[in-house]
Amino acid sequence: MAEPAGERAKPLLPGLPDEISVWEVLLRLPPKCVLRCRAVCPVWRRATSARGFLLAHHARQPVLHLLYGYDFVGDDIESLSIVPFDHRAGVAAADQLHSVARLAHDSSRLHDCFLLEACCDGLLIVSVQYPPKLSICNPATRQLAPLPQLDGFMLLGMYPHPPTGEYRLLLYLLPTDLAPEAHDGSYVFTLGSGQPPRHIACPEAKELRHSPESILFRGCLHWCIGNLMMAFDTIAESFRQDYEGEVWTFKYRVELPIAEIKEQFGKSVDYWDVVAVPWDDDVLLLVKFDDCLLQVDIHGKLVASFCRRGLGPTNLRIKQTLVQHAFFPTLEGYVVNSLPFV
């Protein structure tokens, strides 16, 4: 329905030109605030829904490290919280640990809950394990769709494909009793293509089955396996063996402040989960033990701590986006602002 001429003539913010209101004020708001602005009036909704605005807004978003947080009812997992972590504020700042979305656990599936698998440009791949099933999710827009075509595949990484503008997944086909050799090489799946995963001759993928999450850096997916660095060129879609002759070396050796941790928290430490976090051209460590999450600098100094049951680090980083992707509505089982979101 057309808007009245008088309403179209009103500025978004009285006393300010729309050029400033949109590109200097609204553009600086976090995603949740932008979504709330759409409820003010049709003019605000139109301004904050334009694709040019959404692309510019995404470009301004900080790249934040991702934490996972499991929410419990008694001893049962109720949901997975997707928690961006602004390491500049420190783990101790509770207001920095708000989740951007929560995915409810299906109570009919015992011992099964969502896991974070990969992240790229604000899009997340999440999974349940029994049996393995993958889904694509945008926590900022609360969109999610299952990917049943990928049942039986293990995710190795997610990346944008610059020549086509598509988002693609690098996969490894898990062996079965009926097809023990079908897993040789790897597969590429294009989100929204409607085609099954495409086989590519990359026998190196077999080495990545038990590796941690991949890191997207300089157009390549990277994995560190022991002393070996493996890289997958996302344009050529092949592994690069010598990485242009560069030599990878260890940059830091950090001694964790175990005595201080034991004294401060009054408990022994039997198991560590350590993740290195990029920070202003440097590195911080996130260390999980028991129900504690610690922030440690490269000198082994305990910077901050936060205790919360079920909270832990990942190797993933997120840059939130409100950009609408055309592939979401084409996927069977697609939901928006509905279960499993809570």
ROTORTI-140848 format. One line per 8 residues: number of its first residue (from 1); their letters; for each residue z, x, y of C-alpha. Coordinates in Angstrom, 2 decimals. Last residue first. Example, Ala and Ser with C-alpha at 12.3 -4.5 7.8 and 13.67 -1.06 7.14 Angstrom:
BEGIN
2	SA	7.14:13.67:-1.06  7.80:12.30:-4.50 .
END
This chain:
BEGIN
342	VFPLSNVV	21.46:13.60:-19.81  17.98:14.73:-20.80  17.23:14.08:-24.51  16.65:11.37:-23.50  15.00:10.22:-20.27  14.08:11.66:-16.89  10.52:12.17:-18.07  9.36:11.81:-21.66 .
334	YGELTPFF	6.31:13.07:-23.59  6.23:12.05:-27.28  2.54:12.86:-27.62  1.37:15.40:-25.06  -1.24:14.33:-22.49  1.41:13.43:-19.90  2.63:17.08:-19.82  -0.76:18.82:-19.65 .
326	AHQVLTQK	-1.43:17.96:-16.01  1.40:20.11:-14.69  3.30:18.80:-11.66  4.75:21.54:-9.47  8.50:21.02:-8.94  9.26:24.60:-9.96  12.31:26.70:-10.71  11.92:30.45:-11.10 .
318	IRLNTPGL	13.70:31.19:-14.36  14.75:34.38:-16.14  15.31:34.83:-19.87  17.14:37.60:-21.74  20.00:35.22:-22.49  23.69:35.16:-21.63  26.52:32.95:-22.95  28.73:29.95:-22.20 .
310	GRRCFSAV	30.09:27.97:-25.19  33.67:27.79:-23.98  34.09:28.88:-20.41  35.76:31.98:-19.07  34.22:33.78:-16.11  34.52:37.43:-15.19  33.59:39.69:-12.29  32.70:43.27:-11.41 .
302	LKGHIDVQ	34.13:45.20:-14.38  33.03:48.76:-13.68  31.00:50.57:-16.34  29.01:52.59:-13.81  25.92:50.47:-14.42  27.78:47.36:-13.27  29.66:44.90:-15.49  29.67:41.09:-15.27 .
294	LLCDDFKV	31.79:39.43:-17.92  31.44:36.17:-19.85  34.53:35.10:-21.79  34.87:32.52:-24.59  34.90:35.17:-27.39  32.92:38.08:-26.07  29.98:37.96:-23.75  28.77:40.85:-21.60 .
286	LLLVDDDW	26.32:40.47:-18.74  25.17:43.89:-17.56  23.79:44.74:-14.15  20.64:46.68:-13.44  18.90:48.11:-10.37  15.84:47.30:-8.28  17.86:44.58:-6.51  19.36:43.25:-9.79 .
278	PVAVVDWY	17.64:43.16:-13.18  20.04:41.84:-15.87  20.83:43.76:-19.09  22.24:41.55:-21.87  25.25:42.37:-24.07  26.71:40.20:-26.86  29.86:41.90:-28.12  31.95:41.31:-31.24 .
270	DVSKGFQE	35.43:42.44:-32.32  37.18:42.67:-28.96  40.94:42.45:-29.08  42.78:39.99:-26.88  45.04:40.04:-23.83  42.35:39.13:-21.30  43.13:41.72:-18.62  44.51:44.43:-20.90 .
262	KIEAIPLE	41.76:44.10:-23.51  39.10:44.04:-20.80  40.57:47.10:-19.07  40.66:49.05:-22.35  37.07:48.04:-23.18  35.58:49.11:-19.85  32.01:49.32:-21.24  30.39:52.75:-21.20 .
254	VRYKFTWV	26.92:52.47:-19.73  24.01:54.76:-20.58  21.21:54.28:-18.13  17.51:55.14:-17.80  16.42:55.42:-21.44  12.84:56.66:-21.63  9.41:55.10:-22.01  6.44:57.44:-21.71 .
246	EGEYDQRF	3.17:56.18:-20.27  -0.11:56.95:-22.05  -1.82:53.81:-20.86  0.54:51.60:-22.90  -0.23:53.66:-26.05  -0.69:50.78:-28.47  -1.70:47.86:-26.30  -1.47:44.64:-28.31 .
238	SEAITDFA	-4.21:42.06:-27.83  -4.72:38.94:-25.78  -7.19:40.61:-23.39  -5.54:38.77:-20.49  -1.98:38.56:-21.84  -1.86:42.23:-22.88  0.89:42.43:-25.52  3.30:45.36:-25.22 .
230	MMLNGICW	5.55:47.05:-27.80  8.23:49.57:-26.89  9.65:51.52:-29.85  13.04:53.21:-29.82  14.73:50.30:-31.64  12.38:47.39:-31.14  11.90:46.74:-27.42  9.55:43.86:-26.74 .
222	HLCGRFLI	7.17:43.39:-23.84  4.74:40.63:-22.84  2.13:41.96:-20.47  0.82:40.97:-17.04  2.95:43.44:-15.13  6.15:42.28:-16.88  6.79:39.26:-19.13  9.87:40.06:-21.27 .
214	SEPSHRLE	9.95:38.98:-24.93  13.04:37.44:-26.50  14.89:39.60:-29.03  13.16:41.09:-32.11  13.45:39.81:-35.68  9.90:38.60:-36.20  8.39:41.17:-33.83  7.08:43.64:-36.40 .
206	KAEPCAIH	4.81:40.97:-37.93  3.09:40.67:-34.56  1.59:44.14:-35.05  -1.03:42.58:-37.35  -2.82:41.23:-34.27  -6.10:39.68:-35.39  -6.08:36.43:-33.45  -5.70:32.96:-34.95 .
198	RPPQGSGL	-6.01:29.98:-32.60  -3.21:27.40:-32.62  -4.51:23.85:-33.07  -6.57:22.24:-30.28  -5.34:19.47:-27.97  -5.64:21.87:-25.04  -2.45:20.73:-23.28  -0.56:24.00:-23.76 .
190	TFVYSGDH	-2.85:26.68:-25.17  -1.71:28.10:-28.51  -2.32:31.71:-29.57  -1.78:32.90:-33.13  -0.69:36.09:-34.87  -1.82:38.44:-37.62  -0.98:37.89:-41.29  1.09:34.69:-41.67 .
182	AEPALDTP	-1.23:32.97:-44.12  -0.41:35.50:-46.85  2.40:33.56:-48.59  0.54:30.24:-48.37  2.05:27.77:-50.83  5.44:29.48:-51.02  5.53:29.61:-47.24  5.13:32.37:-44.67 .
174	LLYLLLRY	6.04:31.82:-41.01  3.07:31.80:-38.68  3.74:34.01:-35.66  3.07:32.65:-32.20  2.03:33.70:-28.69  2.18:30.69:-26.39  -0.24:29.94:-23.57  -0.12:28.48:-20.08 .
166	EGTPPHPY	-3.56:27.96:-18.58  -4.88:29.20:-15.23  -8.12:30.19:-16.98  -8.59:33.86:-16.05  -4.86:34.27:-15.27  -3.44:33.27:-18.68  0.18:32.38:-17.94  2.65:33.58:-20.59 .
158	MGLLMFGD	5.01:32.50:-23.36  6.36:34.70:-26.15  6.97:35.31:-29.86  7.52:31.71:-30.99  7.83:31.21:-34.76  5.42:28.74:-36.33  6.12:26.23:-39.10  5.83:23.23:-36.80 .
150	LQPLPALQ	3.61:24.27:-33.89  1.36:21.21:-33.80  4.55:19.14:-33.43  4.97:20.34:-29.82  7.60:18.01:-28.38  7.40:16.96:-24.72  9.92:17.28:-21.92  9.98:16.50:-18.20 .
142	RTAPNCIS	13.20:16.57:-16.17  11.41:17.70:-12.97  13.66:20.75:-12.50  14.31:21.21:-16.24  10.59:21.54:-17.08  10.42:21.39:-20.87  8.04:22.28:-23.71  9.27:21.54:-27.24 .
134	LKPPYQVS	9.48:23.54:-30.48  10.61:22.48:-33.97  12.15:24.62:-36.72  13.59:22.41:-39.54  16.50:22.64:-38.99  16.19:24.96:-35.99  15.86:22.98:-32.78  13.77:24.52:-30.07 .
126	VILLGDCC	13.30:24.96:-26.35  10.32:26.38:-24.47  10.99:26.38:-20.76  8.70:26.01:-17.75  9.94:27.34:-14.40  7.11:29.85:-14.04  7.62:31.12:-17.61  10.63:30.73:-19.90 .
118	AELLFCDH	11.10:31.30:-23.64  13.33:30.30:-26.57  16.39:28.42:-25.29  18.11:26.68:-28.21  18.74:22.95:-28.70  21.19:21.81:-31.35  21.42:21.39:-35.12  24.64:21.73:-37.12 .
110	LRSSDHAL	24.45:18.06:-38.15  21.34:16.13:-37.18  22.42:12.51:-36.58  24.37:13.61:-33.49  21.15:14.59:-31.74  22.36:17.07:-29.13  21.70:16.10:-25.54  19.74:18.37:-23.24 .
102	RAVSHLQD	21.39:19.18:-19.93  19.59:20.17:-16.74  19.83:22.43:-13.67  23.30:23.53:-14.72  25.82:24.54:-12.08  27.08:28.10:-12.52  26.91:29.40:-8.94  29.70:27.08:-7.81 .
94	AAAVGARH	32.00:28.81:-10.29  31.81:32.09:-8.37  33.34:34.44:-10.94  29.91:35.21:-12.39  28.92:37.05:-9.25  27.17:35.84:-6.08  24.25:38.28:-6.26  23.99:37.55:-9.98 .
86	DFPVISLS	22.65:34.07:-9.24  22.85:32.53:-12.71  20.65:29.59:-13.68  22.41:27.33:-16.22  20.56:25.18:-18.76  23.34:23.12:-20.38  22.95:22.28:-24.06  24.58:19.08:-25.27 .
78	EIDDGVFD	27.34:17.44:-27.33  28.31:20.27:-29.68  31.10:19.17:-32.02  34.54:20.82:-32.13  36.18:18.28:-29.84  33.36:16.96:-27.72  31.62:20.14:-26.65  29.18:21.31:-24.00 .
70	YGYLLHLV	27.11:24.37:-24.87  26.17:26.59:-21.96  23.11:28.79:-21.85  22.61:31.36:-19.13  19.34:32.06:-17.36  18.80:34.83:-14.82  17.40:33.73:-11.51  14.05:34.41:-9.85 .
62	PQRAHHAL	14.44:33.04:-6.35  12.30:30.12:-5.21  9.93:30.73:-2.29  6.72:30.64:-4.37  7.83:27.33:-5.91  8.07:25.75:-2.45  4.60:27.01:-1.54  3.16:25.49:-4.71 .
54	LFGRASTA	5.03:22.23:-4.12  3.89:22.00:-0.48  0.25:22.53:-1.40  0.58:19.98:-4.21  1.81:17.26:-1.85  4.97:15.60:-3.18  7.37:16.68:-0.42  5.21:15.29:2.41 .
46	RRWVPCVA	4.42:12.06:0.55  8.07:11.36:-0.26  9.13:12.13:3.30  6.57:9.67:4.65  7.51:7.05:2.03  11.18:7.09:3.12  14.48:8.84:2.35  14.16:8.75:-1.47 .
38	RCRLVCKP	11.77:11.70:-1.54  14.42:13.83:0.14  16.53:13.62:-3.03  13.81:15.45:-4.96  13.73:18.18:-2.32  17.50:18.52:-2.59  17.28:19.02:-6.36  14.59:21.69:-5.92 .
30	PLRLLVEW	16.53:23.87:-3.46  15.63:23.43:0.21  13.69:26.10:2.10  10.38:24.21:2.13  12.09:21.21:3.69  13.08:23.18:6.80  10.44:25.74:7.86  7.24:24.38:6.31 .
22	VSIEDPLG	7.96:20.66:6.38  10.11:20.14:9.47  8.38:22.96:11.38  4.86:21.62:10.94  6.23:18.08:11.30  7.07:18.86:14.92  10.79:18.62:15.64  12.66:16.25:17.98 .
14	PLLPKARE	13.26:13.57:15.38  12.79:14.90:11.82  9.89:13.60:9.74  8.04:12.66:12.89  7.12:8.99:13.35  3.38:8.30:13.72  2.91:7.15:10.11  5.70:4.61:10.57 .
6	GAPEAM	4.09:3.15:13.69  0.72:2.82:11.93  2.29:0.74:9.18  1.92:2.34:5.73  -0.93:1.36:3.44  0.00:0.00:0.00 .
END
